[in-house]
């Protein structure tokens, strides 16, 4: 077992940064389990969090909305009524310039949703440069801790700005919190200067996905950060030297023969995340169905018969399900209304246990999630704020033949690269054959760029595609000689 694999078996956290030509990802592994996963295609960066200088092109006073040109393909949608400055909201007129921040991605049919309530996130604090406010993250529930942090925030804020203490503030000293507050204020000054000097368009971009996610995941539970790209590794080290010096020595370049996601079992866990059925450790199952209006989760005992009696078996299954549901929602980035059909329990006390565990687990989510409780008929409802696209959107495509969903070309290529690395590490192969299913064999030209990329990595290897009539749709096999 490799050194990294041994470290991964502890309950400490390991961050994996995977950089590829077509897609990049950040994984958080804890106790061998994938607990957080973020992916971004290198040609399709997220807009959420970006700050723009825009010009108001249309105002609809009756609906308290405006459309703002921020230099993108479609005008952004601004809900004026949500601004914290009510006087300001009534002064927005057509032709005005405004500083806005994207809160929701643009779609094929609609422009991005923006707000004038600017916020700049750090690792410990959320800075509100235009709002007089002192607050503490709702995820911090201990009254004494909230009171202590609120006093710190009130001390460092100024009359015309505000801060919100993020959960990682609980781990840090007052001096570290004050240091980050200073950095965020300086960054805000730079943004304001760009707004005054520039024309319509982007004036501040959040760090790319890799750096942004690492910033948000960093905690004292992290013991290693591995990155398989030298340039990104060095960039991250430089960032950490300045902003998070205590994590600088944890960053290592991963250059093992085994693929970084393969070594830590990320790909296998991702494949399971893309399935509708999730098997619980006890043998029970979750069946997850996504509809237009909501996500429905059905809990079943399935093969689990290990309880002392029938009622105990149901209780244990529901308890495991509550924990796994929170993990699945977080990993799949499921947003909106979620309805869970737990197995019926006769004891109100046991139902309370399940609900309390569910609340405790979703409290660890970085995205606001609220358990609404039992809504009758044995159903439990919860809501999770929609933030970006669901994982399925990135890793699955529509199948033209069966009408279902299959692994996307980008995800297929990422798995193929892991398969090739595994093959070449296991033997002295000079040739590799990737057997594609008939569906992808018809689109073989779409993989030409992938082959070129692989030839740069393995210039002494001959890599080619072949068709496999027996492979199921979306499957492939790697072999060599």
N, C-alpha and C positions, 0 to 999 in steps of 0.2 A: 504493500500500500504506500502510495507517495506521501510525501510530507504534507502537501496541501490537503490531501484526502483525509489524513489524520486530523488536521486542524479543523476540517469541516465537520467532523463528528462531534465536536464539542458544542455546547449551547451558546458559545460566543458567536458573534456575527461576522460573516465574511462577505465583502462586496466584490463582485466580479464585473469588470468593465470589458465588454466585448466590442471591438471595433472592426467592421468589415467594410468592403467597398460599397455595398448596397444598403446595409442597415447596421445600426449600432444599438446596444442594449446595456442596461444596468440590472444586475440581479443581487438580491440580498438573501443569503443562505444562513439559516439559524438551525442548529441541531440537525443538519442534513436536509432540512426542508426548504424549498423555495418559498419565501414569505412575501417578497415584493419583486416585481418585474416591470421594467419600463423599456419600451422599444420605440425607435424612431427611424424612419427611412431617411437616408442622407440627402435625398432630393426633396424632402417634404417636411421641413422643420415646423414645429408648433408655433402658433402665433400667440397663444395664451400667455399673458403676463407682459407682452411687448407694449411699449409706450409710444404713441404717435402724436405728431402735430397734425391736426385735422382742420378742415373748413366745413362749416355747417352749410349744407346745400338745400335742406328743406326742413321746416319745423311744422309739426302737427300739434298745436296747443291743446286741442280737445283730448288728445290721447297722451299728452305729456311725453312726446317722443320727437326725435330728430334723426335725420340721416346725415352722416358725416363722411366726407371724402378724406380718406387717410392714405391714399396712394395705392390701394389694392384694386383688384378687378371689380369688386362691388363696393358700394357705399356701406359703411358700418351703421349699425342700428344703436342709437343712444336713447335710453329711457331716462328722460330728464328728471322725472319724479323721484328717482332714487338718490339723487345727490344729497349730501349732508348739509349743503349750503343752500337753503331754500331761496334766499334772495338771489343767489347766482342762477338758480334754475329758471327764474322768470326773465332773466336778462339775455338768455341765449337767443340770438336772432340769425336769420339767414345771412351768410357771408362772414360770420364771426369765426375766428380761429380758436380752437380749443385743444387742450392737452387731454388725451384719452388713453385708456388702457384696455386691452382686449381681455374679456372675461369668458368668451366662448368662440370657438373656431368658426370660420366661415364654411359654408357648405356649398354644394352644387347649385342650390336654389337661393340661398340667403347669404347676406354679408355677415361679417363678424359682429358679435355683440360687444359693445364697449361701455366704459363708465368713466366719469370724470373724477371718481374717488380713487386717486392714485395710491398704490401701495407698493413698497419695495421690500421684498423678503430677504432676510439674512438667515443664517443657521439658527440663531437664538431669538431674533426679533423680527417683527413685521413693522416696517416704518410707514407711517401715514403722514406725509409731508404737509398736507393741506387740512388736516382734521385735528382739532383739539381733543385728544382722547387718550386715556390710559386704560389698558385692558389686559386680560390674561386668557390664554387659550381655554376654550370650553372643555378640552380634553384633560385639563388639570382640575381634578375634582376635589382634592383634599383642601378643606377650608383654610387650614393654617398655612399651607404652601401658597395658596392663591393670595392670601393676605400679605405674606412676606414679599412675593413677587410684585404685587400691586404697589407696595411702598417703594420698591426699587424703580419701577416704571415711572411713578409720579415724581421721583427724584431726578431722573435723567431727561424727562420730557420738558419741552419749552411751551410757553403759552399758546403758540399757534401751530404746534405739530403734535404728533401722537405716536405711541408705540403699543404693540401687543406682544406680550411675552409668549413665545412658543414653548412647546413641551420640553425642549432640550435645555431651557433656562434652569430647570430643576437640578441639572447636573453641574452647572457652572457657577463660578464666583461672580460677585458683583463687579469686580474689575474687568472680567471678560465681557460681561454684558455691556458695561459702559464703553469698552473698546469697540464693540461691534456697532453700538449706537453712533459713535463718531464716524465710523467708516460709512454707514448708511446715509448719514447727513451729507457727507462729502459727495457721495454718489448722486444724491438728489440734487445737489448744486450743479453738478455736471449736466444732468438731465435738463434742468431749467435753462442753463446757458445754451444748450443745443436747441431748445424750443424757441428761444428768443432770436437765435441766429439763423435757423434753417427754414426751408419751405415745407410744404406738406410732405409727410412721410415718416418713416421710422426714426425715432430719436433715442430709443433705448431698447435693447434686446436682452432678455434673460439669457444667462449662459446656455450653451447647447445642452441637450438632454443629459449627456454624460456628467458634466460638471454640476448641473442643477440638481440632478438626482442624488449625486454623491453628497452634495452640501446638505440636502434634506435628510439623508439617511444617517449621516455621521452621528455616532453616539459613543458613550464609553463602553458599550457592549461590543463595538467593532474591534476585532483584533488583527485583521488583515484586509488589504485592498489590493486585488490583483488586476492588472490591465495588460492586454495582449498587444498593445500598440505603443511603441517607444515614444512617439511624439506626444500622444495623449498622456502617457505616464509622466513625462517631463513637465507638461503643462499643468497637470494636476498637482505635482510636487511643488511647483512654483506658486500656485494658488494657495496651497495649504501652508506654505512657509509664511505667507503674508496674513491669511485670514484664520487658519486653523493649525497653528504650529504643532500642537500636541499630536496631530495625526500624520505629520509629515513622514515619520519613520515607518509607518504602517504600509506605505505604498510600495509595491514591488512590480517589476516588469515580469509578466508570465510568458516564458519562452519554452515551456515543456513540449515534448513531442506530442502529448495528448492534447486534444482540443480543450480550451478552457471551459466551455459549456458542457462538453462531454464528460470531462473529469469530475465535475461536481454534480452530474446527473440532471442538469437544467433542461436539456432537450427532452429527456424522457418525461419529466414533470410537465413541461409545456404541452407535449402531445396529449397528456391526460387532461390538461386544462381546456383543451379544444373539444373535448367530448362532452356529451350531455349527461352521462352517468359518472358519478364519483363514488368510488368504493371507500367506505370508512374503515378504520383500523379494526373495528369489531366485526366486520363482515356485512354491516348494514350498507345502504346506498342512499345517495342523493340523486334525484333526477331533476336536472335544471333545464327549463324550457323558457326561451326568450320569445315574447310576443311584442306586438307594436305598443301595447299599453303598459305592460309590466313584465317582470321576471317571476316565474312560478317555480318553486322548489318543493319537491315531494320527498318526504323522508320515509324509508322502508327498512324493516329489519332484515329482509333478504335472507342471507345465510347465517345470520347471527342467532344462536340459540343458547348462548353462554350464561345468561342470567340465572339467578337462583330460582326465579319463577317468571311467569309471563310478564307480570307487571314490572319486575326489575329489569328484564330484557328490554322492554320498551323504554324505560327510564334511561338506561345506559346508552341505548341507541340515540335517543333524543339529545342527551348531553354531548355525545361525540359529534352529533350533527350540528349543534349550535356552534361549537368551536370551529368546525370545518366550513360552515356556511360563511362565517366572518372572513375566513382566509380566502375562500373562493371568490367572494364579492370583491375583495381587495385586489386579488391577482388578475381577475378577469376585467377589472375596472367597470363593474356593472353599476349603472346609474338609474335613478328613477325609483318607481315603486317596486318593492319585492314582497311577494306573498309566500309564506312558508307553511306547508301542510305537515306539521309534526304529527307523529303517531299519537292517537288519542290516549290521554292519561286520565285516570280517575281521581288522582290526588291533586288538589289545588297546590299543595306544598311542593310537589314535584314539578308542576308547571311553572311555579315561581322560580324554582332552581334553574330550570332551562332558560327562562327569560332573563334572569339575572346573569347567567353565564354568557348569553348572547350579547347582552348590553356591555358586559365587561370586555368581551372580545372585540366588538366593533369600536369600542373606545380607543383601541390601539390604531385604528385606521386614520391615515392622514387626511382623508376626505370625510367631510361631515356626514355621519350616519346616525339615524335616529330610529330606535325600536319603539314602534307605536303601541305594541302589546297585542293581546288577543282581540280579534274582531269577530269572534263567533265561529261556529262550525269547525272548531279545532284549528282555525287558521291564525297565523301571526303575521302582522304587517310591519315592514320597516321601509325607510326611505334612505337613499344614498345620493348625495349631490352628484349631478352629472359633470364630470371633469374630463374633457378630451374624449377620444374614441375608446371603445371597448377593445380588449385584446383580440377578439375574433376579427375585428375590422382590419387589423394589421396582418394577421397570420392566416386568414382564410379568404378564399375567393369563391364566387359562384361557379358551379360546374355547368357548362353549356349542355352537357349530355344528360346528366341525371337530374339537374335542377336543384341539387343539394349544395352543400358547402364542402370544399376540399382545401388542403393546404395550398397557400399561395406560392407562386413561383419564387418570390423572395425567400420565404421560409424554407421551401424545398432546397434552394441553392445553399442556404446556411447549413441545413442538415447534411447535404451532400459533401460540403467541405469538411464537416466533422467526420463523416464516414471515410473520406479519403485520407485524412490525417491519421485515423485509427488504423486503416489498412497499411499505410506506409510505415507506421511505428511497429507493426506486428511482424513484418517480414521484409525481405530484400526484393520487393516487387519493382519492376521497371515499367510495367503497364497496369493501367487501371481501367475497368469497364463499369460504367454506370448504366444499369438496366432500368429503363423508364417504362411506366405503364403506357398502354396504347394512347390514352388521352393526351399525355404530355409528349409522347413520341411524335404526334402530329404537329407539335409546336416546337420542335427541336431547335429551330433557328433562334428562338427566344433565349436559349442558353449559351449562345456563342460568346457573349461577353464573359460569362462565368468560366468557360473553358480558357479564355485568354488570361483571366485573372489567375486561374489555377496553374497555368504554364509559367507565370512569373514566380509563383511560390515554389513550384517543383519543376524547374527547367529541364531536369534530367529524366522526367517521367513522361510517358505517353498516355494521355487521358482521353478517353472517347466515350460517346454514348451509344448504347444499343437498345433495341426495342425488346420488351418482354411481354408477350401476349398473355402470360399467366399472372402478371402483377395486377393487383387491384387498383382502381382509380386513386391516384394520389400517392401510390407506393413507388419505391425504387430500391434497387439492391446494388451494392458496391462489391466488386470482386477484382482480383488481380492475378498477375503471373510474372 
